[in-house]
Amino acid sequence: MRILLGVVILMWPLTGHAELGSLLGGGAFGQGQAALLSARDTSADPIGRPSLFSGQEKGSFFAPYPARAVAAPKPQALPRSNTSAVARIRHVIGRAESPQRGYDAVQHGARVKPRKLPTDMTIGEIYDWIAATPGQPHAIGRYQFIPATLRRVVNKVGAKRSDRFSPELQDRLADVLLADAGFAAFMDGRLGPQKFMNNLAGIWAGLPTSSGRSKYHGYAGNRATITLAYFKAEIAKITPS
């Protein structure tokens, strides 16, 4: 995730964490999630290394978690006509931010990991983990929410401390940030694809700007983790004609 400068960069605040903030704007535009797209465009596919929000390039970015007895439930489909567009964008962000652990990702720089898988934790338990482990990165989940951003989007959707940090809830929280990036204007043709892509890259550090590099390249080890060609190809698939 992760990152936004200036206003709140999703994934690391200016403390050296994953995001730098997020654009404050419109509300969420969906409640669940459609099936993630799995097809890969080999002509423009990127993935090289996972997104690093504080730069270590060797080994696994995430410490092993205890085995879970029951897998997290699959997110439900969005009840809107733009479901496929939302799902595609989420998928691209997930590939850039948490390609290995997805919804159960925890920023690799966190020395003290939660005792549970993120999707088994409540929002309150995440807040408690953050409070109990100061001085380390806390980006969490598929979209690598940092503390300040997490609190903002949780309040935006009206989630409670007792709500589980499920895939469905993570998607709803990410949708707030997609709205901030201008998703509605993009789908209406009022915002061009390049501007929309740059807005997304201003929130998630693993996404490339039009320069091909992360907006936060070199900051706390950040870099784009997918190629610009792949990013453009995926956005082109949902760009209004």
Phi, psi and omega in degrees: 000108132180023193205144178217131178261167173080277184274292174200118187261113184310118173112324179213123172284177183289022179265002181097011180270180187306300184266168176242000177145193177206156180284125179276128181194228187293174183271185181289153181236021178193158182253328184235214177210145176278168179301138181290149181280131183250345182295142181241137179269099187293341180283340182218027183278145190251305199339115174246284180243158180297159177297133177244123180265001168199058182015075165241130188254000183244144176077180180287141179279345186237134178290151180295145178254159175294149182296142179258146182283324183233132180290151179295143180296150179285139179298150179274161182287147176289133180276051180219159182291339181267018182308312183296325179294315179298314181298320181295316180295316177301319182298316179298315179298318179298322178295324181282325188262323185213062185292339184266312186255348178057234183296343180257018181285143172228135183308133189295339181282353179286111183291321179254107181276159175298154180282345178242164169294142181309320182288351176262356182265154171271165176302319179298320179294325176294315177300319180294320178297318179297314181295327184276350184230062181293159175082011177226161176294149181229017180301134188216149175087178182302327185255012174049057178290133172266166187308309183297317180292319180301313180297320181296311183287329175298314178295324182297319182269357178076025178287158183247163177301330182278353181285138179284143180280060186283166174306319180299314181292320178301320178295318179298319180293320178295327181297331175299318181287326175296321177296319177302324182284352177098030182304314182298315180295323178296314181291335178273357181083008181271349180230124182291157182299322181294319178295318179298316179299318179294325176296317178297319180292338176284344179260316182249117186292340180284349180269142180275147171277185180295346176280347184092354180245159175298146175298336182248030183306126178087346179278118181053032177083010183286153175195162175288136183248001170232158182278156177296324180299316179294315180302313179298318182297320180289318179293325179299330181293340180241002180291128178303140181285000000 
